[in-house]
């Protein structure tokens, strides 16, 4: 296929990935786990050194929340003062399971739960919520063909300018369930002693439950050749295609062909320079061709320190990544500043959960993504922090956009105490025509998130945690501002080898078009089988 060919810009048909979502997701998660287990057993090999066999753990969580204000959707509230409250009891029953394996070329980590939420002393209807976090990698042909896959499902703010809430079980008016899935086969080979070959295709999907707004898909295909040799200089050639489409919007396409030079003056340093041609139709309705070039640098003096910088020129807007990670014995911190193009899937859109937050904070402590997922899951459970607790609500996008993300995170790990700090900012800018969504109301949306969390082991089986979060969203129009402050205190205790109980207090205060305050008490128990 000619790399300069631009695909049809007709509106894509809405083909649901999972429908209905709340019925198919349990099946999908279970099939992933069963397929992984079957694959691991069929190989008939002992776990590799440092690996671990399959671990499947069903669990059941039951929680009861008393809130003094279930009415956080703006109904019967004034825009300048806190309106009347509506106390209620919220009961949640969440069966689920976790599965992980790291053996014989198969590495998988899956967490899934289906929450049934019911209300007492309130007219709110009962509902179901899915929570899924899955990562997997399998080496089908050793040192030749690898397939990576990810899937996630969780609650996300439908609009950055709607009412924000710290608990998806309390308020659902501005919440949507979003599913993200991706699969990426990668082929690596050698062309004799001349070059190394890398081919990769990544398919991505996003679906928003209950509405087509935000549904999208994207595909990235790339072919790369790197010269081989013993010198410090290496040349490379890269051909790539990127296809994106949002439901109800025009397709977007970017094709590029580049050549470059890598220079490694020292074992710690790698420098790169590239240039080429690019064809895209992201900004205008017709495709245009222009030049593209960029440079990058990487510094890794040891396993605890890493610095990466990359800058690329494009017609639709320049992109860059600057990241720095460093880990000491007790302290680790991470900074990242990135800007890029989102063509055909909304992704997290700035949404962050406790799992996302600590997954990023512990990046320098555990570089392996699957081992880190297990580490974060166990850490949150021991500290009594809900993995799907929302730190930042994000927004659902409906057209190509540019996102710039800046984030600083630091963790201080002691023998019995942990302190975590995260500061984040996401700027989403409109690219090309927009039909609906927040970017139709404001071409530029800034989101800020601040979080500080402290946890302390009172005894070997109990712990206390304190968390303070603040998030704010700001658009360019009048009254396009929302903020949410939430403060939480929790106590957890281990009841035997596979059971734990938690008690929590929370105070939330939101401002914007509709202002409210809310206080709640939570009691929950989790039993693993």
PEQUICOR-V17765 format. One record per backbone hydrogen bond with DSSP energy under -1.0 kcal/mol. NH is the residue of the N-H (numbers start at 1). CO is the residue of the C=O. Records with the same first field share a line. If there is no record, write none. Layout:
NH: CO ; CO
This chain:
5: 2
15: 13
23: 20
24: 20
25: 21
28: 24
29: 25
30: 26
31: 27
32: 28
33: 29
34: 30
35: 31
36: 32
37: 33
38: 34
39: 35
40: 36
41: 37
42: 38
43: 39
51: 48
52: 102
55: 100
57: 98
59: 96
60: 527
61: 94
62: 525
63: 92
64: 523
65: 90
66: 521
67: 88
68: 519
70: 86
72: 70
77: 74
88: 67
89: 120
90: 65
91: 118
92: 63
93: 116
94: 61
96: 59
97: 112
98: 57
99: 110
100: 55
101: 108
102: 52
103: 106
106: 103
107: 137
108: 101
109: 135
110: 99
111: 133
112: 97
113: 131
114: 95
115: 129
116: 93
117: 127
118: 91
120: 89
127: 117
129: 115
131: 113
132: 153
133: 111
134: 151
135: 109
136: 149
137: 107
138: 147
139: 105
140: 138 ; 145
141: 145
144: 141
145: 141
146: 186
147: 138
148: 184
149: 136
150: 182
151: 134
152: 180
153: 132
154: 178
156: 176
157: 393
158: 174
171: 167
175: 172
176: 156
178: 154
179: 207
180: 152
181: 205
182: 150
183: 203
184: 148
186: 146
187: 199
188: 144
189: 197
191: 195
192: 190
194: 191
196: 226
197: 189
198: 224
199: 187
200: 222
201: 185
202: 220
203: 183
204: 218
205: 181
206: 216
207: 179
209: 177
211: 208
215: 212
216: 206
217: 245
218: 204
219: 243
220: 202
221: 241
222: 200
223: 239
224: 198
225: 237
226: 196
227: 235
228: 194
234: 262
236: 260
237: 225
238: 258
239: 223
240: 256
241: 221
242: 254
243: 219
244: 252
245: 217
247: 215
249: 246
252: 244
254: 242
255: 279
256: 240
257: 277
258: 238
259: 275
260: 236
261: 273
262: 234
263: 271
264: 232
270: 298
271: 263
272: 296
273: 261
274: 294
275: 259
276: 292
277: 257
278: 290
279: 255
280: 288
281: 253
288: 280
290: 278
292: 276
294: 274
295: 311
296: 272
297: 309
298: 270
299: 307
300: 268
306: 325
307: 299
308: 323
309: 297
310: 321
311: 295
312: 319
313: 293
319: 312
320: 339
321: 310
322: 337
323: 308
324: 335
325: 306
326: 333
327: 304
328: 331
332: 411
333: 326
334: 409
335: 324
336: 407
337: 322
338: 405
339: 320
340: 403
342: 401
351: 348
352: 392
354: 389
355: 387
357: 353
358: 354
359: 355
360: 356
361: 357
362: 358
363: 360
366: 362
372: 368
373: 369
374: 370
375: 371
376: 372
377: 373
378: 374
379: 375
380: 376
381: 377
382: 378
383: 379
385: 380
389: 386
391: 352
392: 352
395: 349
401: 342
402: 429
403: 340
404: 427
405: 338
406: 425
407: 336
408: 423
409: 334
410: 421
411: 332
412: 419
413: 330
414: 417
418: 455
419: 412
420: 453
421: 410
422: 451
423: 408
424: 449
425: 406
426: 447
427: 404
428: 445
429: 402
430: 443
431: 400
440: 437
442: 438
445: 428
446: 474
447: 426
448: 472
449: 424
450: 470
451: 422
452: 468
453: 420
454: 466
455: 418
456: 464
457: 416
458: 462
459: 462
463: 492
464: 456
465: 490
466: 454
467: 488
468: 452
469: 486
470: 450
471: 484
472: 448
473: 482
474: 446
475: 480
480: 477
481: 479
482: 473
483: 511
484: 471
485: 509
486: 469
487: 507
488: 467
489: 505
490: 465
491: 503
492: 463
493: 501
494: 461
495: 499
500: 526
501: 493
502: 524
503: 491
504: 522
505: 489
506: 520
507: 487
508: 518
509: 485
510: 516
511: 483
516: 510
518: 508
520: 506
521: 66
522: 504
523: 64
524: 502
525: 62
526: 500
527: 60
528: 498
529: 58
